[in-house]
Amino acid sequence: MLPYATAGEAEAALGRAMTWAEAAWFRYSVATPDYYLYCHHIVIFLVVYTLAPLPLAVLQLRAPAILLPYKLQPRMVGIRTGLPLPSAGETAAQMAVYLLLEDYLGYWVHRLLHTKWGYEKIHHVHHEFTAPVGYVGLYAHWSDVLIIGFPAFVGPAVVPCHMTTLWLWFVIRQLALIDAHDGFDFPLNPANFIPFYGGAPHHDYHHRVGRKSQSNFASVFTFCDYIYGTHKGYMFHKASLAKLKEMAQNSTEKRETMNFIGGKQA
């Protein structure tokens, strides 16, 4: 939100008259909190990502003969759109490959963004939320979205699939992203049932520590954190919480016992 109540105050601070672009931005943003302005990039990302490739996709599917000399390859990275549809087994196998590739590459990309330069120049925007909510998954510097999103495309490029499988893959990946940032640990959380699935408990600690975080870089599954030892801070944190919970429970039980004894003596 701009720190000026009127256009006159803004121009006085600038020491000159606002340009038409600055005046338009002032009118739009003067009463809008920064949080909502940052959230605009989610809409922009979805709109641009949906609409910009659309003409090219139409050309890909319905290309007239006159355009064929300009086509580099006959198909889009091997993604097929015809029949038959893939079997459940084929789809499950491709999902497993995509998850493994995305997890491994995403882990190292995420660690790269936590180097001094990567964090200060790019990734710090995403970590403005130390207690994230679902929308925070895409709350990031524009280059962060591109860099950390790149590993999700590697699997379909290496192991081509049907278009419906590609749609399913991105739905699953986005749901996992939302789950990792939703800030809740419900009893039915997938992390309580799927081995090595991180989810909100795993990633929430990563945000809680913030800039100094050198733990929990994994995106969906946590095997890379265990392999490379970046789970130790989180495990210590969990052990500390369990100990505090046990102490509080013992204290409550002791107090209840003393009250019971006192009541009998009375």
SERO-4910 file (N, C-alpha, C, O; in steps of 0.05 Angstrom, whole numbers):
BEGIN
 pado doro    nc1    nc2    nc3   cac1   cac2   cac3    cc1    cc2    cc3    oc1    oc2    oc3
  Met    A     17    -24      0      0      0      0     18     25      0     37     26     15
  Leu    A     12     44    -17     28     68    -19     25     85      7      3     87     18
  Pro    A     46     99     15     45    115     40     34    143     36     39    161     52
  Tyr    A     19    147     14      8    173      8    -22    171      6    -33    153     -6
  Ala    A    -35    191     18    -65    191     18    -76    204     -7    -98    196    -16
  Thr    A    -61    223    -18    -71    237    -42    -49    238    -63    -26    232    -58
  Ala    A    -58    244    -88    -38    247   -110    -19    270   -104      4    269   -112
  Gly    A    -29    291    -91    -12    314    -85     11    306    -66     33    315    -70
  Glu    A      5    289    -47     26    279    -28     47    263    -44     71    265    -39
  Ala    A     38    246    -62     56    230    -77     74    247    -95     98    242    -97
  Glu    A     63    267   -108     79    285   -125     98    302   -109    120    308   -118
  Ala    A     89    309    -84    108    324    -67    132    307    -59    154    317    -58
  Ala    A    127    281    -54    148    263    -46    167    258    -70    191    256    -67
  Leu    A    156    257    -94    172    253   -118    187    278   -126    208    277   -139
  Gly    A    176    301   -119    188    327   -127    181    334   -155    194    351   -167
  Arg    A    161    322   -166    152    328   -194    124    317   -198    114    302   -181
  Ala    A    113    324   -221     86    313   -227     89    284   -236    109    276   -248
  Met    A     69    268   -229     69    240   -237     64    237   -267     50    253   -279
  Thr    A     77    217   -279     71    210   -306     44    197   -308     32    190   -287
  Trp    A     33    194   -332      6    182   -334      7    153   -323    -13    144   -311
  Ala    A     29    139   -327     31    112   -317     32    112   -286     19     95   -274
  Glu    A     47    130   -275     49    132   -245     22    140   -233     14    130   -212
  Ala    A      8    158   -247    -19    166   -237    -38    143   -238    -55    140   -220
  Ala    A    -37    127   -260    -55    104   -262    -48     83   -240    -66     72   -228
  Trp    A    -22     79   -235    -14     60   -214    -22     70   -187    -30     55   -169
  Phe    A    -20     97   -183    -29    108   -157    -58    103   -152    -66     95   -131
  Arg    A    -75    109   -173   -104    105   -169   -111     76   -164   -129     70   -149
  Tyr    A    -96     58   -176   -102     29   -173    -92     18   -146   -106      2   -134
  Ser    A    -69     27   -137    -56     14   -114    -57     29    -88    -49     18    -68
  Val    A    -67     54    -88    -65     71    -64    -80     58    -40    -71     61    -18
  Ala    A   -102     45    -45   -118     34    -23   -116      3    -22   -132     -9     -8
  Thr    A    -98     -8    -38    -96    -38    -39    -72    -47    -23    -49    -39    -29
  Pro    A    -76    -65     -3    -53    -76     12    -33    -90     -6    -40   -102    -26
  Asp    A     -8    -89      2     13   -102    -14      8   -132    -18     15   -143    -39
  Tyr    A     -4   -144      2    -10   -173      0    -26   -179    -25    -20   -198    -39
  Tyr    A    -47   -163    -29    -64   -168    -52    -51   -160    -79    -56   -173    -99
  Leu    A    -33   -140    -78    -19   -133   -102      0   -156   -110      3   -163   -133
  Tyr    A     13   -168    -90     31   -191    -96     15   -215   -107     24   -229   -124
  Cys    A     -9   -219    -96    -26   -241   -105    -35   -238   -134    -43   -258   -147
  His    A    -33   -214   -145    -40   -210   -173    -24   -227   -192    -33   -236   -213
  His    A      1   -232   -183     19   -247   -202      9   -275   -206     15   -287   -227
  Ile    A     -7   -286   -187    -18   -313   -191    -38   -312   -215    -37   -330   -232
  Val    A    -55   -292   -215    -74   -289   -237    -60   -284   -263    -66   -296   -284
  Ile    A    -40   -267   -262    -24   -261   -287    -11   -286   -297    -12   -292   -321
  Phe    A      1   -301   -279     15   -326   -287     -5   -345   -300      1   -357   -321
  Leu    A    -28   -349   -288    -48   -368   -299    -59   -359   -325    -62   -374   -344
  Val    A    -65   -333   -327    -77   -322   -352    -57   -324   -375    -63   -333   -397
  Val    A    -32   -314   -370    -12   -314   -391     -5   -342   -399     -3   -349   -423
  Tyr    A     -1   -360   -379      7   -387   -384    -15   -402   -400    -10   -421   -415
  Thr    A    -40   -394   -395    -63   -407   -409    -67   -396   -437    -71   -411   -456
  Leu    A    -66   -369   -440    -74   -357   -465    -50   -354   -485    -54   -358   -509
  Ala    A    -26   -348   -475     -4   -344   -494      2   -368   -511      7   -364   -535
  Pro    A      2   -392   -500      9   -415   -517    -15   -425   -535    -11   -442   -552
  Leu    A    -39   -414   -530    -63   -424   -543    -61   -422   -574    -66   -442   -587
  Pro    A    -54   -399   -585    -51   -398   -615    -31   -418   -625    -35   -431   -646
  Leu    A     -9   -421   -611     12   -440   -620      2   -469   -618      8   -486   -635
  Ala    A    -14   -475   -597    -25   -502   -594    -45   -508   -617    -45   -530   -627
  Val    A    -61   -488   -624    -80   -491   -647    -64   -496   -672    -72   -514   -688
  Leu    A    -43   -481   -677    -26   -486   -700    -14   -513   -700    -11   -526   -721
  Gln    A     -6   -522   -676      7   -549   -673    -13   -571   -682     -5   -590   -695
  Leu    A    -38   -567   -674    -58   -588   -679    -71   -585   -707    -78   -606   -719
  Arg    A    -73   -561   -717    -87   -556   -742    -70   -541   -762    -80   -524   -777
  Ala    A    -44   -546   -762    -26   -531   -778    -32   -535   -808    -32   -558   -817
  Pro    A    -36   -513   -823    -40   -516   -852    -13   -523   -865      8   -519   -853
  Ala    A    -15   -533   -889     10   -542   -903     30   -520   -907     54   -525   -908
  Ile    A     20   -495   -908     39   -473   -913     58   -468   -890     79   -456   -893
  Leu    A     50   -478   -866     66   -474   -842     85   -497   -837    104   -494   -820
  Leu    A     82   -519   -850     98   -542   -844    128   -538   -848    144   -549   -833
  Pro    A    137   -521   -867    166   -516   -869    178   -503   -845    203   -505   -840
  Tyr    A    162   -490   -828    172   -476   -805    171   -493   -779    180   -485   -758
  Lys    A    159   -518   -782    156   -535   -758    182   -550   -753    193   -563   -771
  Leu    A    192   -547   -728    217   -560   -721    215   -590   -718    232   -605   -727
  Gln    A    193   -599   -705    189   -627   -700    159   -634   -706    142   -616   -704
  Pro    A    154   -659   -712    126   -665   -720    107   -665   -696     83   -662   -701
  Arg    A    116   -667   -671     98   -668   -648    110   -652   -625    134   -646   -625
  Met    A     93   -645   -606    102   -629   -583    114   -648   -562    100   -661   -547
  Val    A    141   -650   -562    156   -666   -543    144   -694   -539    146   -705   -518
  Gly    A    132   -704   -560    121   -731   -559     94   -733   -544     84   -756   -541
  Ile    A     82   -711   -536     56   -712   -522     35   -719   -543     31   -704   -562
  Arg    A     21   -741   -539      0   -749   -559    -27   -742   -549    -32   -739   -525
  Thr    A    -45   -738   -568    -73   -729   -562    -94   -748   -572   -118   -744   -567
  Gly    A    -86   -769   -586   -106   -787   -598   -114   -810   -581   -110   -810   -557
  Leu    A   -125   -831   -594   -133   -855   -581   -113   -877   -588   -100   -876   -608
  Pro    A   -110   -898   -571   -125   -902   -546   -115   -886   -523    -92   -876   -524
  Leu    A   -131   -882   -502   -122   -869   -478   -103   -888   -463   -105   -912   -466
  Pro    A    -86   -877   -447    -67   -894   -432    -81   -911   -411   -102   -903   -400
  Ser    A    -70   -934   -405    -82   -951   -384    -75   -939   -357    -58   -922   -354
  Ala    A    -89   -949   -336    -83   -940   -309    -55   -947   -301    -42   -931   -287
  Gly    A    -45   -970   -309    -18   -978   -302      3   -960   -315     22   -952   -302
  Glu    A     -1   -953   -341     17   -936   -355     18   -908   -342     39   -896   -338
  Thr    A     -6   -898   -335     -8   -872   -323      6   -871   -296     20   -852   -289
  Ala    A      1   -893   -280     14   -894   -253     44   -895   -255     58   -882   -240
  Ala    A     54   -910   -274     83   -913   -278     95   -886   -286    116   -878   -276
  Gln    A     82   -871   -304     91   -845   -312     90   -825   -290    109   -809   -287
  Met    A     69   -827   -273     68   -809   -250     91   -814   -231    103   -795   -220
  Ala    A     98   -839   -227    120   -846   -209    146   -835   -219    162   -824   -204
  Val    A    151   -837   -246    175   -827   -258    176   -796   -255    197   -785   -248
  Tyr    A    154   -783   -260    153   -754   -259    158   -744   -231    172   -725   -227
  Leu    A    146   -758   -211    150   -750   -183    180   -753   -175    191   -736   -161
  Leu    A    192   -776   -182    220   -780   -175    238   -760   -188    256   -749   -174
  Leu    A    234   -754   -214    251   -735   -227    247   -707   -216    266   -692   -211
  Glu    A    222   -699   -212    216   -673   -202    226   -669   -173    237   -648   -166
  Asp    A    224   -690   -157    234   -689   -130    264   -684   -129    273   -667   -114
  Tyr    A    278   -700   -145    308   -699   -144    318   -672   -154    334   -659   -142
  Leu    A    308   -664   -178    317   -639   -190    307   -615   -174    321   -596   -170
  Gly    A    282   -617   -164    271   -595   -149    286   -591   -123    288   -568   -113
  Tyr    A    295   -613   -111    311   -610    -86    336   -593    -90    341   -575    -74
  Trp    A    350   -599   -112    375   -584   -116    370   -556   -126    385   -537   -119
  Val    A    349   -552   -141    342   -524   -149    335   -508   -125    342   -485   -122
  His    A    320   -520   -106    311   -507    -82    336   -500    -65    337   -478    -53
  Arg    A    354   -518    -63    379   -513    -47    395   -490    -60    406   -473    -46
  Leu    A    395   -489    -87    409   -468   -101    396   -440    -94    410   -420    -91
  Leu    A    370   -440    -92    356   -415    -86    360   -407    -56    354   -384    -49
  His    A    371   -425    -40    377   -418    -12    407   -411     -8    416   -408     14
  Thr    A    422   -409    -30    448   -397    -28    445   -367    -23    423   -356    -27
  Lys    A    466   -354    -14    464   -325     -7    453   -308    -31    435   -292    -27
  Trp    A    464   -313    -55    455   -297    -78    427   -304    -86    410   -287    -90
  Gly    A    421   -330    -87    395   -339    -96    373   -330    -77    351   -323    -85
  Tyr    A    379   -331    -51    358   -323    -31    354   -292    -32    331   -283    -33
  Glu    A    376   -277    -31    373   -248    -30    361   -236    -55    347   -216    -54
  Lys    A    368   -248    -78    359   -236   -104    332   -247   -113    317   -233   -127
  Ile    A    325   -271   -105    301   -284   -116    283   -296    -95    260   -287    -92
  His    A    293   -315    -79    275   -332    -63    264   -319    -38    245   -330    -26
  His    A    275   -296    -30    266   -284     -6    237   -275     -7    223   -274     14
  Val    A    227   -270    -31    199   -261    -34    181   -284    -24    161   -279    -10
  His    A    186   -308    -33    170   -331    -24    170   -335      6    150   -344     18
  His    A    193   -328     19    195   -332     47    186   -309     64    191   -308     88
  Glu    A    173   -289     52    161   -268     68    139   -279     86    133   -267    107
  Phe    A    128   -302     79    108   -315     96    123   -337    112    130   -358    102
  Thr    A    126   -332    138    138   -352    156    117   -372    166    124   -393    176
  Ala    A     92   -365    163     70   -383    170     51   -384    145     32   -370    144
  Pro    A     58   -401    126     45   -400    100     16   -410    100      7   -424    118
  Val    A      1   -401     79    -26   -411     73    -25   -421     44     -5   -418     30
  Gly    A    -47   -434     36    -47   -448     10    -38   -431    -13    -24   -442    -31
  Tyr    A    -46   -406    -15    -39   -389    -38     -9   -382    -39      0   -373    -60
  Val    A      5   -387    -17     33   -379    -17     50   -396    -35     73   -388    -42
  Gly    A     39   -419    -44     55   -436    -62     65   -422    -87     87   -427    -96
  Leu    A     49   -403    -97     57   -388   -121     63   -359   -115     66   -343   -133
  Tyr    A     65   -353    -89     73   -326    -82    103   -325    -82    117   -334    -64
  Ala    A    114   -314   -103    143   -315   -107    151   -295   -128    135   -285   -144
  His    A    177   -290   -129    189   -274   -151    183   -288   -177    183   -313   -178
  Trp    A    178   -273   -199    170   -286   -224    192   -306   -234    185   -327   -245
  Ser    A    217   -299   -229    238   -318   -238    239   -343   -220    247   -364   -229
  Asp    A    231   -340   -195    229   -362   -177    209   -383   -187    213   -407   -187
  Val    A    186   -373   -197    165   -390   -208    176   -406   -231    170   -430   -234
  Leu    A    191   -393   -249    202   -406   -272    224   -426   -264    225   -449   -274
  Ile    A    242   -418   -246    265   -435   -239    256   -460   -224    263   -482   -231
  Ile    A    239   -456   -203    232   -478   -186    210   -495   -199    204   -517   -191
  Gly    A    197   -483   -220    176   -498   -234    187   -515   -257    174   -534   -267
  Phe    A    212   -509   -265    224   -524   -288    225   -554   -284    219   -569   -303
  Pro    A    233   -564   -260    235   -593   -257    209   -608   -262    210   -632   -270
  Ala    A    186   -595   -259    161   -609   -264    157   -615   -294    141   -633   -301
  Phe    A    171   -602   -312    169   -607   -340    189   -627   -351    186   -637   -373
  Val    A    208   -634   -334    229   -653   -343    218   -681   -348    224   -693   -368
  Gly    A    201   -690   -329    190   -717   -331    175   -721   -358    181   -740   -372
  Pro    A    155   -704   -364    141   -707   -389    159   -704   -413    153   -716   -434
  Ala    A    180   -689   -412    199   -687   -434    215   -712   -438    221   -720   -460
  Val    A    223   -725   -415    239   -749   -416    222   -774   -423    230   -791   -438
  Val    A    199   -775   -410    180   -797   -414    154   -786   -425    136   -780   -409
  Pro    A    151   -783   -451    127   -771   -462    102   -787   -455    103   -811   -451
  Cys    A     79   -772   -453     54   -785   -445     31   -775   -462     35   -760   -481
  His    A      7   -783   -454    -17   -773   -467    -24   -746   -454    -17   -741   -431
  Met    A    -38   -729   -469    -46   -703   -459    -61   -705   -433    -58   -688   -415
  Thr    A    -79   -725   -430    -94   -728   -405    -76   -734   -382    -82   -726   -359
  Thr    A    -55   -749   -387    -36   -755   -365    -21   -730   -357    -16   -726   -333
  Leu    A    -14   -714   -377     -1   -688   -371    -18   -670   -354     -9   -658   -335
  Trp    A    -44   -669   -360    -63   -654   -344    -64   -664   -315    -63   -649   -296
  Leu    A    -66   -691   -313    -67   -703   -287    -41   -697   -271    -43   -691   -247
  Trp    A    -19   -698   -284      7   -693   -271      7   -664   -259     15   -661   -236
  Phe    A     -2   -645   -274     -1   -617   -264    -22   -613   -242    -18   -596   -224
  Val    A    -45   -627   -244    -64   -625   -222    -53   -636   -196    -55   -623   -175
  Ile    A    -40   -659   -198    -28   -672   -174     -6   -654   -163     -4   -650   -139
  Arg    A     11   -643   -181     33   -626   -171     23   -601   -158     34   -592   -138
  Gln    A      2   -589   -169     -8   -564   -157    -22   -570   -131    -19   -554   -112
  Leu    A    -36   -592   -129    -49   -599   -103    -28   -605    -82    -31   -597    -59
  Ala    A     -6   -618    -90     16   -622    -71     28   -596    -62     36   -593    -38
  Leu    A     31   -577    -80     42   -551    -74     24   -536    -54     33   -525    -34
  Ile    A     -2   -537    -59    -21   -525    -40    -21   -538    -13    -21   -525      8
  Asp    A    -20   -565    -13    -20   -580     12      5   -573     28      4   -571     53
  Ala    A     28   -570     15     53   -564     29     52   -537     43     67   -532     62
  His    A     35   -518     33     34   -491     44      9   -485     59      5   -462     67
  Asp    A     -9   -505     63    -35   -498     75    -34   -492    105    -53   -481    115
  Gly    A    -13   -499    119    -10   -492    146    -25   -509    166    -28   -501    189
  Phe    A    -36   -532    158    -52   -549    175    -40   -577    176    -28   -586    156
  Asp    A    -44   -590    198    -36   -618    201    -61   -634    210    -63   -641    233
  Phe    A    -79   -638    191   -104   -652    197    -99   -682    202    -79   -693    192
  Pro    A   -117   -696    216   -113   -725    221   -111   -740    194    -97   -761    193
  Leu    A   -126   -732    174   -125   -746    148   -105   -734    129   -106   -739    105
  Asn    A    -86   -719    139    -64   -709    122    -50   -732    108    -42   -751    121
  Pro    A    -45   -730     82    -31   -751     68     -4   -758     80      6   -780     77
  Ala    A      9   -739     94     35   -744    106     33   -765    128     53   -777    135
  Asn    A      9   -769    138      5   -789    160      1   -817    148      0   -837    163
  Phe    A     -2   -820    122     -8   -846    110     11   -854     88     15   -878     82
  Ile    A     24   -834     74     41   -840     51     70   -839     60     79   -817     68
  Pro    A     85   -860     58    113   -860     67    129   -838     52    127   -836     28
  Phe    A    145   -824     67    164   -803     56    149   -779     44    162   -762     32
  Tyr    A    123   -778     46    109   -754     36    112   -732     57    107   -736     80
  Gly    A    121   -709     48    126   -687     66    102   -672     75     95   -671     98
  Gly    A     88   -659     56     64   -644     62     69   -620     79     91   -610     81
  Ala    A     48   -610     91     49   -586    107     68   -587    131     84   -569    135
  Pro    A     68   -609    147     86   -610    170    115   -606    163    130   -593    177
  His    A    123   -619    141    151   -618    132    158   -590    121    179   -579    129
  His    A    141   -579    104    148   -553     91    143   -529    109    155   -508    106
  Asp    A    124   -532    128    118   -510    146    142   -503    163    147   -480    168
  Tyr    A    158   -524    171    182   -519    186    202   -503    169    216   -486    179
  His    A    204   -510    144    222   -496    125    216   -466    125    234   -449    125
  His    A    190   -459    124    182   -431    124    185   -418    151    192   -395    154
  Arg    A    181   -434    172    183   -423    199    211   -414    205    215   -393    218
  Val    A    231   -429    196    259   -421    200    266   -397    182    282   -380    190
  Gly    A    255   -397    158    259   -374    140    286   -373    127    296   -393    117
  Arg    A    298   -349    128    323   -344    114    345   -364    122    361   -372    105
  Lys    A    347   -371    148    368   -388    157    363   -418    152    379   -435    159
  Ser    A    340   -424    139    333   -452    135    353   -467    118    358   -459     95
  Gln    A    363   -488    128    380   -507    113    368   -535    116    383   -555    115
  Ser    A    342   -536    119    328   -561    123    304   -562    105    292   -542     97
  Asn    A    295   -587     99    270   -592     85    267   -578     59    250   -561     55
  Phe    A    285   -585     40    284   -573     13    267   -589     -6    260   -580    -27
  Ala    A    259   -613      2    244   -631    -16    217   -619    -23    206   -604     -7
  Ser    A    207   -625    -47    182   -613    -56    158   -630    -49    138   -620    -39
  Val    A    159   -656    -55    136   -674    -49    145   -696    -29    135   -697     -7
  Phe    A    163   -713    -38    174   -734    -20    200   -725     -8    214   -708    -19
  Thr    A    207   -737     15    229   -726     31    255   -743     29    273   -739     45
  Phe    A    256   -762     10    279   -780     10    305   -765      5    326   -773     16
  Cys    A    305   -743    -10    330   -728    -15    340   -714     11    364   -713     16
  Asp    A    321   -704     27    329   -692     52    343   -713     70    362   -707     84
  Tyr    A    333   -738     70    345   -759     86    372   -768     75    391   -772     90
  Ile    A    373   -770     48    398   -778     36    421   -758     40    443   -766     46
  Tyr    A    414   -732     38    435   -712     39    436   -698     67    451   -678     70
  Gly    A    421   -708     86    424   -698    113    411   -672    120    418   -660    140
  Thr    A    394   -662    102    381   -636    108    354   -639    122    337   -622    121
  His    A    351   -662    136    327   -666    152    333   -664    182    315   -665    198
  Lys    A    358   -660    190    366   -662    218    353   -640    235    345   -645    257
  Gly    A    353   -615    224    340   -594    240    311   -599    245    301   -593    267
  Tyr    A    298   -609    225    269   -615    228    265   -638    248    246   -636    264
  Met    A    281   -659    247    278   -681    265    283   -672    294    269   -681    313
  Phe    A    303   -654    298    308   -643    325    284   -627    334    276   -628    358
  His    A    272   -611    316    248   -595    322    225   -613    330    211   -608    350
  Lys    A    221   -635    315    199   -654    322    204   -667    349    185   -670    365
  Ala    A    228   -674    355    235   -687    380    230   -667    403    220   -675    425
  Ser    A    237   -642    399    233   -622    420    203   -618    425    195   -615    448
  Leu    A    187   -617    404    158   -613    407    146   -637    422    129   -634    439
  Ala    A    155   -661    415    145   -685    428    152   -685    458    136   -693    474
  Lys    A    176   -676    464    185   -676    492    168   -655    508    160   -661    530
  Leu    A    163   -632    496    147   -612    509    118   -621    513    106   -616    534
  Lys    A    108   -635    493     81   -646    495     79   -667    517     60   -668    532
  Glu    A    100   -684    519    101   -704    540    103   -691    568     89   -700    587
  Met    A    119   -671    570    122   -657    596     96   -643    604     88   -644    628
  Ala    A     82   -631    585     57   -618    591     36   -639    599     20   -634    618
  Gln    A     36   -662    586     17   -683    593     22   -694    621      4   -699    636
  Asn    A     48   -699    627     55   -708    653     48   -688    675     39   -696    697
  Ser    A     52   -663    669     45   -642    688     15   -642    694      6   -638    717
  Thr    A      0   -645    672    -30   -645    675    -39   -669    692    -56   -667    709
  Glu    A    -27   -692    686    -34   -717    700    -27   -714    730    -42   -723    748
  Lys    A     -3   -702    735      6   -699    763    -13   -680    778    -20   -685    801
  Arg    A    -21   -659    765    -39   -640    777    -66   -652    783    -78   -648    804
  Glu    A    -76   -668    764   -102   -682    768   -100   -702    791   -119   -705    807
  Thr    A    -77   -716    793    -74   -735    815    -73   -721    842    -86   -730    861
  Met    A    -59   -699    844    -57   -684    869    -85   -673    877    -92   -673    900
  Asn    A   -100   -664    857   -127   -654    863   -145   -677    873   -161   -673    890
  Phe    A   -141   -700    861   -157   -723    869   -150   -732    898   -168   -737    914
  Ile    A   -124   -732    904   -116   -739    931   -125   -719    951   -135   -725    973
  Gly    A   -123   -693    943   -132   -672    961   -162   -674    966   -171   -667    988
  Gly    A   -177   -682    946   -206   -684    949   -213   -707    968   -232   -704    984
  Lys    A   -198   -729    966   -204   -752    984   -198   -745   1013   -213   -753   1031
  Gln    A   -175   -731   1017   -168   -724   1044   -188   -705   1057   -193   -706   1081
  Ala    A   -199   -687   1040   -219   -669   1051   -244   -684   1059   -264   -672   1068
***
